[in-house]
Amino acid sequence: MSAAAGPAPAPAAAVGPDLSKFKVYFTGIFTKGDDKDSIFEGTLAEPPGRAMRKDSAPVFKSDLPAEEFKERINTLVRSGVCAENVNPDYIFEAGADGSSVYDKNPIRMLIWGPPPAEAGIKGRLRGVDMLPLAFLIGHFTNEGRGAGLRHGAYIEVICSFKSAGIGTAFLQYFHRLIALLDLDFVKLSALASVVTYYPNPKIGYRFRTDCSPATPGYGPEILTEYDLISEKRPKDKVTGKAIWPTTTEEALEDGKYLTFLHHLHTQGLTTKKEGDCADTRMRKHLFRTSGCANDGFHMALCDLTRFKAEIAEEKAAHAAATGAKAGGKRHRTRRTHRRRLTRKHK
C-alpha cells in the first residue's frame, strides 16, 4: 500500500521551496551483503552523493534516536495529511507474525522542516518551527534470475504534505540514494487517487509489474489517451485548478478514472490478487464494487541511469579538483644523506 506526495501532475512553481530548510533522515539502509544498519542525516538541498564520494556504499551517521524517528513518523501519519489518511494501525500494529509493517521494512526516510504556508497549520501551531512533513518506508528486493538478476527497492508507504515541490524533491532524493547504492530499480503500489502523479516525466514511473524488457508497461502517454491530464479535468471555480480524486472511492465514482483503472486491472496491474480480483476479465461495474483497487496498482522506475550519471560526474569532478589541488602544492622532499664512512667503519 502506498500513498503519494500529491495527486496529479501540476505545473512547476516559478519559485520552488528553499530545500536547505528541510532536514532529511534515513535509517536502516543496508549495503549489499551487509546486515549492518547505516544512518544518514542531511538536507534536501544536498543530494546524497555530492558530499559522499566513496566507491563503496556509504555508511551514514545521525544523532536522531530510533524511537524519536519512529515517533515523528507516527506524528505525521496521525496528523491526517497523508493521501487517503493512511491508517496508523496499518503501519505500527503487529500482524499475525508479531511484526508490524514498520518493523518489516528497514528502509525509512523522514523529512523534518518548517510548516508549509499552504498547509494552513502555522496559525494553529504557534511557536512550532519544525514539523515532520514527509516519510517513506520500504525494503530491498530482487527480481529476475541468473545473469538477469536485478537488485532494487520497494516503497511500502510514502506520504507528504501536498506542498509544491517538496513531495517531488523528497522522492527524487530517495531515487538518488538508491542509485548511490548501485541498485537498479524502485517499485511501489500507487493508490487509485494518485496513479496520475507517478508517470509525471519528473518522476518517471511506468505502470508495470517488473523491469523486464519484455514488460515495458505504460507511461504518461496512457494518461493522455484516457484524458487524465489537467487540461481535460473539471476546474475549481475559485482557484481554477484541475479537480482530481482524493480517495479511491472518489476515483471509482469518476467515469474516466474508473475506465482507466479498470483497464489497468485487465492488464494485471492491480496489486490485490485474492479471490475475484485474480480475474482480469472482470466487468467494469463489478470492478468498481469489488474492492480490487484498494491496494493500489503496480508501478516501477526501471531506469536510474540519470541519477547514476550525475553521481559519476560529481565524483569525477571532485577527483579532478582534489588532484589539481594536490598538484599545486609544493611538497618538501626529505633528503637522505648517506653517512660518510670513516676509516673506523671501513
C-alpha positions as CSV (number, residue, x, y, z in Angstrom):
1,M,0.0,0.0,0.0
2,S,1.5,3.4,-1.0
3,A,0.3,6.9,-0.6
4,A,1.9,9.6,-2.7
5,A,3.3,13.1,-2.3
6,G,0.5,14.6,-4.4
7,P,-2.4,13.9,-6.7
8,A,-1.9,14.7,-10.3
9,P,0.9,16.4,-12.3
10,A,0.8,20.1,-11.9
11,P,2.8,22.9,-13.5
12,A,6.1,23.6,-11.6
13,A,6.0,26.7,-9.4
14,A,8.1,29.6,-10.7
15,V,10.0,29.8,-7.4
16,G,10.5,26.5,-5.6
17,P,10.8,26.0,-1.8
18,D,14.1,26.6,-0.1
19,L,15.2,23.0,0.2
20,S,18.0,23.8,2.6
21,K,15.4,24.3,5.3
22,F,14.2,20.7,5.1
23,K,16.2,18.2,7.1
24,V,16.3,14.6,5.9
25,Y,16.9,11.5,8.0
26,F,17.5,8.0,6.7
27,T,17.8,4.9,8.8
28,G,18.2,1.2,8.2
29,I,19.9,1.4,4.9
30,F,21.6,-1.9,4.2
31,T,24.6,-2.3,1.9
32,K,24.8,-5.3,-0.4
33,G,25.9,-8.4,1.6
34,D,26.0,-6.4,4.8
35,D,23.4,-6.6,7.6
36,K,24.7,-3.5,9.4
37,D,22.4,-0.5,9.9
38,S,23.6,2.7,8.3
39,I,22.1,6.1,9.1
40,F,22.2,9.4,7.2
41,E,21.3,12.9,8.1
42,G,21.3,15.8,5.6
43,T,19.0,18.3,3.8
44,L,17.0,18.2,0.6
45,A,19.3,20.9,-0.8
46,E,22.3,18.5,-0.8
47,P,21.5,15.4,-2.9
48,P,23.1,12.2,-1.5
49,G,26.4,11.6,-3.3
50,R,27.5,15.2,-3.6
51,A,29.1,15.1,-0.1
52,M,29.7,11.3,-0.2
53,R,32.3,10.2,-2.7
54,K,33.2,6.8,-1.5
55,D,33.5,4.0,-4.0
56,S,31.6,1.6,-1.8
57,A,28.1,2.2,-0.4
58,P,28.2,4.9,2.3
59,V,27.7,4.4,6.0
60,F,25.8,7.4,7.3
61,K,25.6,8.8,10.8
62,S,22.8,10.6,12.7
63,D,22.1,11.7,16.2
64,L,18.4,11.1,15.9
65,P,17.4,8.3,18.2
66,A,15.5,5.4,16.7
67,E,12.4,5.9,18.9
68,E,12.2,9.6,18.1
69,F,12.5,8.7,14.4
70,K,9.5,6.4,14.8
71,E,7.5,8.9,16.8
72,R,8.0,11.6,14.2
73,I,6.6,9.3,11.5
74,N,3.7,8.4,13.8
75,T,3.0,12.1,14.4
76,L,2.8,12.7,10.6
77,V,0.6,9.7,10.0
78,R,-1.9,10.6,12.7
79,S,-2.0,14.2,11.6
80,G,-4.2,13.2,8.7
81,V,-2.1,14.8,5.9
82,C,-1.3,11.6,4.1
83,A,-3.2,10.8,0.9
84,E,-6.4,8.9,1.9
85,N,-5.3,9.3,5.5
86,V,-3.0,6.3,5.8
87,N,-4.2,4.2,8.8
88,P,-1.5,4.3,11.6
89,D,-2.6,0.8,12.6
90,Y,-1.6,-0.5,9.2
91,I,2.0,0.8,9.8
92,F,2.5,0.2,13.5
93,E,0.2,-2.6,14.7
94,A,1.8,-6.1,14.9
95,G,0.4,-8.7,12.5
96,A,-0.1,-12.4,13.0
97,D,3.7,-12.9,12.9
98,G,4.2,-10.4,15.7
99,S,5.8,-7.8,13.4
100,S,4.4,-4.5,12.0
101,V,4.9,-3.0,8.6
102,Y,7.3,-0.6,10.2
103,D,9.3,-3.5,11.7
104,K,9.4,-5.4,8.4
105,N,10.7,-2.5,6.3
106,P,14.2,-1.5,7.1
107,I,14.3,1.5,4.7
108,R,12.9,4.6,6.5
109,M,13.2,8.2,5.3
110,L,11.8,11.3,7.1
111,I,11.7,15.0,6.3
112,W,11.7,17.4,9.2
113,G,11.1,21.0,8.3
114,P,9.2,24.3,8.6
115,P,5.4,24.0,8.2
116,P,4.3,24.8,4.6
117,A,2.2,28.0,4.5
118,E,-0.3,26.4,2.1
119,A,-0.9,23.6,4.6
120,G,-2.7,26.2,6.8
121,I,-1.1,25.0,10.0
122,K,1.1,27.9,11.0
123,G,-1.7,29.7,12.8
124,R,-2.9,26.6,14.6
125,L,0.6,25.6,15.9
126,R,2.1,28.8,17.2
127,G,5.7,28.5,18.2
128,V,6.3,25.4,16.1
129,D,9.2,25.9,13.8
130,M,9.8,22.4,12.6
131,L,7.4,19.5,11.9
132,P,7.6,16.0,10.3
133,L,6.5,16.7,6.7
134,A,7.1,13.5,4.8
135,F,8.1,9.9,5.3
136,L,8.9,6.8,3.4
137,I,9.0,3.2,4.5
138,G,10.3,0.4,2.2
139,H,12.6,-2.6,1.8
140,F,15.1,-4.1,-0.6
141,T,14.0,-6.6,-3.1
142,N,15.3,-8.6,-6.2
143,E,13.8,-9.7,-9.5
144,G,15.0,-12.0,-12.3
145,R,17.4,-14.9,-12.1
146,G,21.0,-15.7,-13.1
147,A,22.5,-13.1,-15.4
148,G,19.2,-11.2,-15.3
149,L,19.1,-10.8,-11.6
150,R,18.4,-7.2,-10.6
151,H,18.5,-5.5,-7.2
152,G,16.2,-2.7,-6.2
153,A,13.9,-1.2,-3.5
154,Y,10.2,-1.4,-2.9
155,I,8.3,1.6,-1.3
156,E,5.7,0.2,1.0
157,V,4.3,3.6,2.2
158,I,5.1,7.2,1.2
159,C,3.4,10.3,2.4
160,S,3.9,14.0,2.5
161,F,2.2,17.3,2.8
162,K,0.8,18.5,-0.6
163,S,3.3,21.3,-0.6
164,A,4.6,22.5,-4.0
165,G,7.9,20.9,-4.8
166,I,8.5,19.1,-1.5
167,G,7.0,15.8,-2.4
168,T,8.8,15.6,-5.7
169,A,12.1,16.7,-4.2
170,F,11.6,14.1,-1.5
171,L,11.1,11.3,-3.9
172,Q,13.9,12.3,-6.2
173,Y,16.2,12.4,-3.2
174,F,15.3,8.8,-2.5
175,H,15.9,7.8,-6.1
176,R,19.4,9.3,-5.9
177,L,20.2,7.4,-2.8
178,I,19.1,4.1,-4.4
179,A,21.4,5.0,-7.4
180,L,24.2,5.8,-5.0
181,L,23.8,2.3,-3.5
182,D,24.2,1.0,-7.1
183,L,20.7,-0.6,-7.2
184,D,18.7,-1.0,-10.4
185,F,15.1,0.0,-9.8
186,V,12.4,1.2,-7.4
187,K,8.8,-0.2,-7.2
188,L,5.6,0.8,-5.4
189,S,1.9,0.3,-5.5
190,A,0.2,3.6,-6.2
191,L,-3.2,4.2,-4.7
192,A,-6.0,4.8,-7.2
193,S,-6.3,8.5,-6.3
194,V,-2.7,9.3,-7.1
195,V,-1.9,7.0,-10.1
196,T,-1.6,10.0,-12.3
197,Y,1.2,11.5,-10.2
198,Y,4.0,8.9,-10.7
199,P,4.1,8.8,-14.6
200,N,4.9,12.5,-14.5
201,P,8.2,12.9,-16.5
202,K,9.8,14.5,-13.5
203,I,9.2,11.3,-11.6
204,G,9.5,8.7,-14.3
205,Y,7.5,5.7,-13.2
206,R,5.6,3.4,-15.5
207,F,2.7,1.1,-14.9
208,R,4.4,-2.3,-14.9
209,T,4.9,-5.3,-12.6
210,D,8.6,-5.7,-13.1
211,C,11.5,-4.2,-15.0
212,S,12.0,-6.9,-17.6
213,P,12.4,-5.6,-21.2
214,A,9.5,-7.9,-22.1
215,T,7.1,-5.9,-19.9
216,P,7.6,-2.2,-20.9
217,G,4.2,-1.2,-19.4
218,Y,2.6,2.2,-19.8
219,G,4.0,5.7,-19.3
220,P,2.4,9.2,-19.3
221,E,1.1,8.7,-22.8
222,I,-1.7,6.5,-21.5
223,L,-3.0,9.3,-19.3
224,T,-3.4,11.5,-22.4
225,E,-5.2,8.6,-24.1
226,Y,-7.8,8.5,-21.2
227,D,-8.0,12.3,-20.8
228,L,-6.5,12.1,-17.4
229,I,-4.5,15.3,-17.8
230,S,-5.0,18.7,-16.2
231,E,-6.3,20.3,-19.4
232,K,-9.2,17.8,-19.6
233,R,-10.2,17.8,-16.0
234,P,-13.0,19.9,-14.5
235,K,-11.8,23.1,-12.8
236,D,-12.3,24.5,-9.3
237,K,-14.4,27.7,-9.6
238,V,-12.3,29.6,-7.2
239,T,-8.7,28.5,-7.9
240,G,-9.1,27.5,-11.5
241,K,-7.1,24.4,-10.8
242,A,-7.9,20.9,-12.1
243,I,-10.0,18.8,-9.7
244,W,-8.7,15.3,-9.0
245,P,-10.0,12.5,-6.8
246,T,-8.6,12.5,-3.3
247,T,-9.6,8.9,-2.3
248,T,-10.0,5.6,-4.0
249,E,-13.8,5.9,-3.6
250,E,-13.8,9.2,-5.5
251,A,-11.7,7.8,-8.2
252,L,-14.1,4.9,-8.7
253,E,-17.0,7.3,-9.0
254,D,-15.3,9.3,-11.6
255,G,-16.2,7.9,-15.1
256,K,-12.9,8.5,-16.9
257,Y,-10.9,7.5,-13.9
258,L,-12.9,4.3,-13.4
259,T,-12.5,3.3,-17.1
260,F,-8.7,3.9,-16.8
261,L,-8.4,1.9,-13.5
262,H,-10.4,-1.0,-15.0
263,H,-8.1,-1.1,-18.0
264,L,-5.1,-1.3,-15.6
265,H,-6.9,-4.2,-13.9
266,T,-7.4,-6.0,-17.2
267,Q,-3.6,-5.8,-17.8
268,G,-2.9,-7.5,-14.4
269,L,-1.6,-4.3,-12.8
270,T,-3.8,-4.3,-9.7
271,T,-1.8,-5.3,-6.6
272,K,-4.7,-7.2,-5.0
273,K,-4.9,-10.7,-6.4
274,E,-7.0,-12.6,-3.9
275,G,-10.4,-14.0,-4.7
276,D,-12.3,-12.4,-7.6
277,C,-9.5,-9.9,-8.0
278,A,-7.4,-12.5,-9.8
279,D,-9.9,-12.4,-12.7
280,T,-8.6,-9.8,-15.1
281,R,-11.7,-10.2,-17.3
282,M,-14.0,-8.8,-14.6
283,R,-16.6,-6.3,-15.9
284,K,-16.2,-2.7,-15.1
285,H,-19.2,-2.4,-12.9
286,L,-18.1,-5.4,-10.8
287,F,-14.6,-3.9,-10.6
288,R,-16.0,-0.7,-9.1
289,T,-17.6,-2.5,-6.2
290,S,-15.2,-5.4,-5.7
291,G,-12.5,-3.6,-3.7
292,C,-9.8,-4.8,-6.1
293,A,-8.5,-1.2,-6.4
294,N,-8.0,-0.8,-2.7
295,D,-4.4,-2.0,-2.5
296,G,-3.2,0.1,-5.4
297,F,-1.6,-0.5,-8.8
298,H,1.9,-1.8,-9.7
299,M,4.4,0.9,-10.8
300,A,8.2,0.8,-11.3
301,L,11.0,3.2,-12.0
302,C,13.4,0.9,-14.0
303,D,15.9,3.4,-15.3
304,L,18.2,5.1,-12.7
305,T,20.8,6.0,-15.4
306,R,20.3,9.7,-14.9
307,F,21.0,9.6,-11.2
308,K,24.0,7.3,-11.6
309,A,25.4,9.6,-14.3
310,E,25.0,12.6,-12.1
311,I,26.8,10.9,-9.2
312,A,29.6,9.7,-11.5
313,E,30.1,13.2,-12.9
314,E,30.3,14.6,-9.4
315,K,32.8,12.0,-8.3
316,A,35.0,12.7,-11.3
317,A,34.8,16.5,-10.8
318,H,35.7,16.0,-7.2
319,A,38.6,13.7,-8.0
320,A,39.9,16.2,-10.6
321,A,39.6,19.1,-8.2
322,T,41.3,17.2,-5.5
323,G,44.1,16.2,-7.9
324,A,44.6,19.7,-9.1
325,K,44.7,21.0,-5.6
326,A,47.3,18.4,-4.6
327,G,49.3,19.0,-7.7
328,G,49.5,22.7,-7.0
329,K,51.1,22.3,-3.6
330,R,54.8,22.3,-3.0
331,H,56.0,19.2,-1.4
332,R,59.1,19.2,0.6
333,T,61.2,16.2,-0.2
334,R,63.0,14.7,2.7
335,R,66.7,14.4,1.8
336,T,68.5,11.4,2.9
337,H,72.2,11.7,3.5
338,R,74.5,8.8,3.0
339,R,76.7,8.5,6.0
340,R,80.3,9.1,5.2
341,L,82.4,6.2,6.0
342,T,85.5,6.9,8.1
343,R,88.5,4.8,8.5
344,K,86.9,3.3,11.6
345,H,83.9,2.0,9.6
346,K,85.9,0.7,6.6
